[in-house]
Amino acid sequence: MCGICGVANLGHERVDPDILQRMRDTLVHRGPDEAGVYFNASVAMGTRRLSIIDLSNGQQPITNEDESVWLAFNGEIYNYIELRRDYLEGRFKFRTQSDTEVLLRLYERFQEDCVRYLNGMFAFAIFDRKKHQLFLARDRFGKKPLYYTIKNGSLIFGSEIKSLLKHPNVSVEVNHRGIDQFITYGFVQTPETLFSGIYKVPEGHTLKWRDGKISIEPYWDLNFAPDERLTKEEHVEKLTGLLKDAVRLRMRSDVPVGIFLSGGIDSTIVAGLATESTPKLKTFSIAFDAGKEFNELNYARKAAQHFGTDHHELILTPEAFRDFLPQSIDYLEEPVTDPAAVPLYFVSKLAAQQVKVVLSGEGSDEIFAGYPIYHYMSMIEQYRRIPSALRVSLLNRLFRVFSSSDKLEKYLHLSNLPIHQRYLNVNLFDLRLREQLYHPDYKRMLNGFDALNVIQDHYRKTESLDILSRMIYLDTKTWLPNDILLKADRMSMAASIELRTPFLDYRVAEYAASIPSRFKLRFGTTKYILKHAFRGLVPNEILHRGKMGFPVPIEAMSRTVLKPFIEEVIEDTISGSSRGPRYFNAPFVRNLLKEHFSGRRDHHQTLWRLTILGAWKARFTRSLSTLTSLVAQGF
């Protein structure tokens, strides 16, 4: 596990060593154990290493015998032992026992096709001196980040945006279209970022740079082809075998391994499978000091006791959340509105005191239909298809599901929209607010751009699929890489700890895509087949409990401990004192603040989105004085 960076200049312009070192050392939290560099005239790469496999011999960048191929690698190749045995032994003389050298040799044998053999999380750069080519690649789901920009034909890349910003040719400019994406989704869709001219290598893609030109190509996608030939029990058997092997591979490490144990079904399955081969594992949990609805520790303790783990817990106070919030923006770089990023950092710090690697349950909800929204959308689809005379009975069901008539009215309104607009309105942001939220100047600046259109290609690819498969595919291409996995990488790496996700083993995900939707969502039961498969492993009280996610009391905190911070940041964002164009309608936003803080209406989701965006601008586009003074005053 590492942080990587590099520069490839046109012609024979040499890379300044001081620049590369500054780029590399912004990534020290990603790799505190070792540092390395490679220079070859106009091409240079830097690495920071978190030592996990072959601790004494896995230094980077790594090269082959004649130094014609150099590799800078961030991640883990879990099947490296099998790849070495099946494809490489006898062909190459190995100097290490590391997965890094296996990747290097795999490139020597298969060139750019090497990525197709990898089971892991990775972002890497290979300089092929004979071709004078840089080859970059990112794993299938985007677990590991990789950013790049092109300046005057030069390629500048790194694991984090801060690394790129250390290059003198890279400056901070706001991507105006990114603002619309952030408000719409709560994050910015690949390949764009909030930084103008800085891009993400898309998940499941490779990038080649040669002579100042780049080409980006996909090498993998998640394809849905339901296999109706197998019975439910046959699907269960295959799924169980694949997930057990995914956990087995992710237990490979030369340093201690632990588990993030939330008390939900996903992390409990991972813990149960891991402890079958490695008893007395250390498990780690976190909860808010804010009442039962924000505390899952009772379930986590039941799971820990059931599997006999060495369990550790942390209670996070609202004050600790508040105080760390500005620093979380710095670590994230690409802000997300998901407040679970903050507790994820604290539980990572807790785990880092005892282990260097943790397994978690991320990805299960997306590939096995674990979110309640899947059920709601499926009900709306039923509503759309039945004759109007028969809709009364379904309306009665909807009234029982939803807690308020306002919410029901919203869902009925959405029933007339295409699936991608309907889904985004419910899952992310009420798009009806955008018209009032944006300043007229910003609307003109967008010049017809609509953030919804950036997912049209994903939407079109799903036209032949059933409604559930369409939602799952959209989530794996939007929410999963740009929110869930982004915050998982940043917050774990901020604590210098490696986070592994067995449910996102590509074999598990591909097989899940072949399971008919009726076995994923069945009579309102989400993750039906997963629960059925592991009913003998997971304690019943966890197996059948309702979903909590990673609950954070943002609504309550927004009116108490976070209120001064929210007011200060939002006012600075919407007022004329903010440098640059006006994005938001100040009178409308101030009215939202007034209604929310008076208790008349709940606008915490919109205000939180504006707060995170404003804090990002304060960190990366202006002086930190405002945020620093707020922290010093205890807000």
N, C-alpha and C positions, 0 to 999 in steps of 0.2 A: 504494500500500500504506500502510495507516494503522492507528491505533488510534482507536476512536470511543467516545463515551459520551454520556449525556443524561438529562434528567429532564423529566417532564411531570406537573405538579401539577393537582389538581382546582381548579375555580373560578378565582379570580384570585390565588392564592398565588404570589408570585414565587419564582423559583429563586435561591438565594444564589450570587452569582458566585464567592465564595471556595470554596464546596463544589464547584462545577463545575470550577474550576481544579485543585483537588486530585484530583478524579476523573480529569481529563484527563492530568495530569502523572505519574500512576502508569504511564501508557502510553508514556513517552518512548522506551523501547527499541523500541517498534513504529513510532515515527515521530520520529526525532531531527532531521529537517530543518526542520520548521515546526510551528507550533501555531496553532489557530484556535478561535473560539467564535461561537455564535449565541444571542441572547436574544430572546424574544418573550413578554413578560409571564410566563405560567406555564410556558412551554416553553423549554428551553435544550439546546444540543448542543455538544460539544467534539470536536476532532480533533487528532491528532498525525500528521504526514505523513512517510512515507519516499518521496521523490520518485523516480518511475520513468518516467512519461510526461509530456511537456510540462513540463519542469522549472521553467520560469519563470512559467507561468500556471495551474498546476493546484491553486491554493490551495483550502482547504476551511475551513468549510462553504461550499458554492456555492449560488447562488440564481438565479432567472430574473429577467426585466426588472422585473416589478412586485413582486418579493420575496414572492410568494404561495406559492412552493414552495422549501424549503431541503433540501439533501442533505448528509449526513455518510456517507462511503463508505470501507470497508476492502476492498481487494482489487484485482483487475484484470479488466476486460472485454476479453477477447482479440479478439473480433470487432467492436470498436467502430468500426473504419474501415468495415466492411461495413454495420453498422447505420446509421451516419450517412449513407452513400451511398444505401442502399435505402429508408430510412423517414423521414429527417429533413431532408435537404438541400432547400432551397427553402421549408420550413415554418418554420424557425427561423433566427435570425441568431446564429451561433456566435461566442463571444469567445475560445475556446481551441481547442487541438488535443488536448485530454485525453479519456480514456475517461470521466472523471467527469462532464463536461458532457454527453456522449452519454447517460449513464444518466439524468441530470436531464431532458433533452429527451424521452427515451423514456417517462419517467413522465408528462410533460405530454401526450404523445400517447395513450398506451395505459393510463394510470393503473396499477392494481395488476397488470394483465396484462403489464407491462413485463418481469417476471422470466422469462417464457416465451421471450423473445428472446435472453437473455443466455447467452453461452458464456464462462465464466470462473469465478473463485473470488471470492466476495463475501459481505459482511455489511454491510448499510446501513440507514440510518434516513432517512426522508423526512417532514418536517413540512409538511403541507398546511394553510396558514393559513386558507383559505376553508372547509375542512371542519372545522378545528380537530382534525385527526387526525394521529397518528403512524403511519407505515407502516414496519414492519421486515421484512427478508427475509434469508434465508440460502441459500447456493448448494446445488445438488442433492445433493452428497455430504457437505457439512459441512466443507469445507476451511478455511473461515474461521469463527472462533467468534463467538457472540453470546449474551450472558447477560442475564437480566432478573429483576426482582422487582417485586411490587406491594405497596406499603405505604400503607394508608389511601387507596386509590384512585389513588395516584401511581405512575407507571411509572418505574422507574430501570433503565437498561440500560448495557451496555458490552462492549467486546471481551474484557475479562478480569474475573474476579471481584474482584481487588484494587481495581479501579476502583469497583465497587459498594460495597465495604466502606468507602470514604472518605466515603460519605453517612452522616450521623448517624443516619438511621432504619434503617440496615442493620447488623445485628450477626451475629457468627459463632455459629451453632448447628449442632450435628452432626445430619445427617439419618440417623436410626437405620436406616432401610431402606436407605440408601446403603451402610452398613457391610456388610450382607449382599450387596448387589450387588457391592461391591468384592472381597470374599472370593471370591464365586462366579465373577466374570468377570475380575477384575483391573482393572476400571474401573467407572464408574457409567453406566448406560444413559440415553440421552436419553429424556425431557427433564429428568430429575433430576440433581442433583449431590450431593456429600458435604455441601454446605452447605444446611441446612434453609431452604426458602422461596426459594432461588435456583435458577433453571431455565435450561436451554438452549433457545433457539429451535430446534426440530428442523430437521435438514437437509431441504432441499426444501420448506420451509414459509414462510409469511408470518404476521406478527402485526400486527393493527390495534388501536390504542388510541384510544378516544374517550370522553370523559366518565367516566373511571374504569373503563371496562369494556374487556376485551380479547377478541379472537377470533383463533384460530389455524387456518389452513387449509393443506392440502397443495397444491402446484402441480405436483409431479413424483414419479414413482416408476419404479423399474427393473422393466420387464415382460419376462417370458421368453415368447417365441413362436418356437420353433425353425423356421427356414425350410429345409424339406427339399427344396425345388425346386432349389436351387443345388448344384453340385458343390463339392468341397473347393477346387479351384483358383479357382472363381468367388468363393467366400468369401474366399480369400487375397487376390485382386485388390482386392476392396472394402475389406477390412480394412487392407491396406497403404496404399491411398489415403487413408483416413480418418486413420490414425496419422501419416502424413507431413504431412497438413494440420494436425493437432493440434500437432505440433512446430513447424511453420512459424508458426502463430499465437503460440505461446509464446516465440518468439524476438523478438517485437516489444518493443522497449525503447529508451529514450533513454540508458541506462546500460549498462555492460558486463555480459554474460551468461556464466555458466559452467555446468558440469555436475558433479553428484555422481556419480562413477564408482566403483562398488563392485567391478566385475569380474564381476558377474552378468549374465544375459542382458538384463534389463529396462533397466538403466542403459546397457548397451552399445548396445542398439537406439537409445535416445534420443540417445546421443553420436554414433552413426553417422549418423542422420538429420539431426541438427543440423549436423554438420560438412560435409554435402553442400552446404549453402548458405553456411556460415560457417566456413571453415578456421581452423586454429590456435586453436580455442577453448581456454579454460583448464578443466582438469578437476581434481577434488579427491577424494582418498581418505583413509581412516583405517583403522587396524587396531590390535589389541591386542598388546602386548608379552607374549604368553602362549603361544607355540607355534604350529605350522602350522594347527591346527584353528580358530584365531581370527584368521587372517591371510589375506586375499584379495588382498593387494597384487600378487602375481605376476600374477594374472589382470587386475587393473586396469591394470598396466603394459603387458601385451600389448595390451589394447584401446586404450590411449593411443597406443602405438607404431603400431598398425594404422591409426588415424585421424589420426595426426600432431598430437595435441593438446599443449598446454603443460601438462604434468602436475605436480601438487603432492601431497605425501603428509604424513601425520602419524602417528606411533606414540604410542598412548595407554598410559600406564603404569597399573597398578592403583592406585598412590598418587594419581595425578591424578584417577582415577575417584572414589576415596574422598573426596578433599578437595572435589570439586565436588558431591557427592551432596546435601548439605543445600540448596545453592543451586538445584539442579535441582528440588527440591520446591517452592521458592518460585516458580520460573518456570512450572512445570506447573500449580500451583493445584489442578487435578483430577489427583491422582496416578494413574499407571499403573504396573503391575508390569513393564512392558517395559523392561529395563535399557538397550536401545539408545538411549533418550532422551539418555543422557549422552554417548556418542560422537557423536551427531548434533549436539549443541551444539558440540563441539570442531571438527568438520569444518566447521560453519557459521562459526565464528570464523576458521578458516583461510581459507575462501573470502572472507569479508568483507574481508580485507586487500587483495583485488584486484578483486572484482566486487560487484555489488549484487543480482544476480538469479542463481538457479541452477535448472536443470531436474533432475528426479530420476525414478526409476522406480516410485515408490509407486503402488499401485492395480492393477498388472498381475497380481499373485498372486491378488487377489480376483476379478477379472473374467475371467481366463483359466485359472483352476484351477491355480495354481502350487504350492500347498502339498502336501507328501506326505500330509497327513491326508485329502485328498480321495480318494486312492488307497486308503488303509486303510479308510475308511468305505465305499467302493464294494465292497471285498472283503467286508466284514461284511454288506453288503446282499445280496451273492451267497450268503453263508453262510445268511442268514435264509430265503432263498427255495428252496433245494434240499431235496429229501427227506433225512431224517436218515440213511438208509442210504448216501447218497452224500457225506456231509460229511467222511469221513475224508481224502479226497484234498485237500480245501480246508484242512483242519486242518494237513496236512503243509506246504502252501504257507505258511500263517501262521507255522508254526514257523521256516521259513526267513527270513521277513521280520522277525520280532521277535527282539530280541537276548536276551531272557530269558523264562523260563516265567511269571514273575510278570506281565510285561507282556501276554503272551498270555492269561493267566487274566483279567486286567482287561478285555481286549477281548471275550472270550467272554461275560463278565458283562454287558458293555454291549450285546451283540447283542440282548438282550431288552428294551431300553429304546426309547422313541420317539426319533426322529431328533434332536430338539432337545436332549433330555437326554443322549443318547449322544454327540452331537457336542461338547457343552459339557464333558462329563466328560473327554474326550480332549484337546480343544484348549485348555481353560482350567484347570479345577481338578477334582480328584477329590472329587465331592460327598459321598462316604461319610465324608470327614473332618469335614464341617461339624457333624455330630451330636456329635462328641467335642470339637470346637474351641470351640463356643459355650458361654458361661456360662449356667446355668439362668435367671438374671435376664434375660439378653438374649433367650433363646428366648421368655420370657413377653412381653417388650417387643415382639417381632415380631408377636405375636398372630395367628399363622397366615400371615403374609406369607412368601412364598418368592420369592427373586430370579428363579428360573426362569420364573415366571409373567409377568414383564415383557416377555418376547419372544413371548408366546403369539399376539399379533395377527400378528406377522411369520410365525410358524410356520403359522398357519391360512391365510394368503395363499398358501402354497406347496403346499397339499395336492394340487393337480393336476400338480405338476411332478415331473420325475425327481429322483433322489437328489442328483446333482451340482448341479443348478440350485437345489435347496433349500438346500444348504450355501453356495453362492455368495451367494444372496439374504440368508441369515442373516448372513453375514460383512459384506456391504455395509451392513447395518443395525445392526450391533453393533460388531464388531472394528474395521472400517475407520474410521468417524467418531469413535469414542470412545477409540481407542488410536492407530492408525497416523497418522491425520490430526491428532489432537490434539497428539501429541508433535512431529510435523513442523512444525506452526504455531508451537508455543511455543518450540521450541529454535532454529528459524531466526529467529524474531522477537526472541528474546533476544539474538541476535547482530546484529540490525538488518539482516537479509538476507531477500529474498523467494524463496520456494520454489514452483516451478511443477511440476505433475504432468500431463504429456501423456496418460498412459494413462487419466486420469479426465476427459478431454474427454467430455462426456455423449454425443456422437455415437458415439465409440468404444465406450463402455460399452453403449449401446443396441444397437449392431450386434453386439457380443460376445454379448449376451443372445439374439440371433436365430440364433447359430451353434449347431447341434446339439451336444449334450454329447460325442458320440463323437469330435468333432474337437478338443475341448479336453483330454480325458483319454482316451488311446488306448493300450491294452495296457500300462498302467502309466506311460506317458510323460505327464508334466504339461505344460501349456501347449503341447500338440502343434501346434496350428495356428499359434501365434505363432512357434515355432521353425521350422516349415515355411516360413512367410511370409518370414522374414528370414535364411534359411540362406545366402544370398549376401552378406549384409551383416556378420553376426557371425562372427568367427573360430571354427573348428570346436571348438577346445579349450574355448572359453567356451560355445558352443552346446550341447555335450553333457556339460558338467560337472554334478555333483550340486549340489543347492541347499544354501547355507549360511545364508541370511538375513543378519542383522547379528549375528554371533556375539559374545557377551560371556561371559567365564569366571566367571560368578557362583558356580557351585558351588565352584570352587577358591578364589576370593576370599572366599567366606563362611566358610571355615575358616582364612583367613590374615589378609590386610590389613583385611577388613571385620568380622572376628570381634568386636572390642571394641564397634564401633558397633552391630552387630546385637544383642549381648547387652544393652547399655545401653538401647537404644530399646525392645526387646521387654519387658524386665523392667519398665521404667517404664510400658509400655502395659498390662501384665497385673496389676501390683501394686496394692495398695490406695492407694498414694500418688497414682495418677492421678485427676484430678478427673473427676467424672461417673460414669455407670453402668459396671458391669463387663461387657465384651463377651465376654471369652474365659476359658476354663477354665484357670486358671493352672497347676495341677499337670500337666495334659496338655501344655501348651505347654512347660513346663520340661523335661518328659521328651523332647519333640521336640528341644529344644536339646541335651540331654545325649547323646541317640543320635546326633545329627548331628555334634557336635563330637568325639565319640569315634571317629567313622568307622564305627560299626556300621550306620547307615542314612543314606540321603540324603534329607533333608527341606528342601533349600535352597529349593525353590519355595514351600512353605508359609511358611517363615521369612522369605523375602524379601518376601512379601505382607504379613506382619505388620509387618515393619520399615518398609516404605514407608508403610503406614497410620499407624504410630506416629510416624514422622517428620513426616507431614502434620499430625497432631494437635498435635505439639510446635510446629510453625510457626504454625498458624492458630488454635489454641484455647488455647495456654498460652504461657508465657515461652520465649524462645529460649535461655535460659541453658544448658540441657543440651547442645543441639547446638553452641552457640558454644564451650563449654568443651572439647567433644570435638575440634572442629576445631583449637582453639588447642594442644591436647596432641598433635595428629597422630594422634588416636584411639589 
